[in-house]
Amino acid sequence: MRITILFGGSNRERLVSVASAQALHQALPEADLWFWDIEDKVHVVQSKQLLEHARPFEDEFKPGTVGIPLAQALDQAKAEDRVLLLSLHGGSAENGELQVMCEARGVPFTGSGSASSHLAFDKIAAKRFAALGGVTPPVGIALENIDEAFAEYGRLIAKPARDGSSYGLIFVNARQDLVAVRNAARHEDYVIEPYIAGIEATCGVLERTDGSIIALPPIEIIPGEGNFDYAAKYLLKSTQEICPGRFTAEVTAALKTQAMLAHRAMSCTGYSRSDFIVSEKGLVYLETNTLPGLTKSSLYPKALKAEGIAFADFLRDLIVLAVRQVRK
């Protein structure tokens, strides 16, 4: 099958997607490149165009070619016997919509299927399923109770219910921040939770071609400016991501177990990465990413390296799993 890296997308995380695609293409230079733009058109891209795009986290990628509608591109992928290596994050790329379009056509793609992607992307539903699967999420707070919750907890955090956590984060440290949450919630659903002090941690899960599933070494995150938002993740050099994290053996084992439980609770396929807070009262689950970042500086590739797994081998195994899944 023809390996095709699909990157871009119509949502706010398309910049990260381009950086991931650069890393994927360097690992698999034989792969074709398709760019999905904000108007839902797909463009054939040359290697030089992608690799010479110097500031992917800050500048929009412009293919400079005429594209075709996404649905037409997926029809073409089926006709040309392509397997899509998804270098995508957020929005309809991660919420299951793209996946169901591929499934309807029998086009193999890497990562979780449409149902799992949709579930994990909805933070409210994901928290409930994670809890049923044995993972501990934070308490949810209704918008109408935000004043009382702020008085009780002193600090809150609010984030879009269906979007990547790099965008739209609101840290409620003072009463005026409550206004910002109410204003944001007029335009999209928000998850509101008590702010939980502790160490930020993330743990990847990987399915192997032999059917086994493993948890990768957990990563300890120390944000450069105190909050792990878009700037801290991708722009600030002061952010520290320590892999393996400096956790006790007991906490490391718990992170791995909880990440595996979340992966299974969401019925993920291929790979996932779950985020936690290591608090004084134990682990608190935040969310599961079904298409985590794969840039050179991303967390998941760091964990693969610590586990001794070559990035190109990881990608080839994902492709094998994708093809196997569609042939079941």
Disulfide bonds with the S-S distance in Angstrom:
none
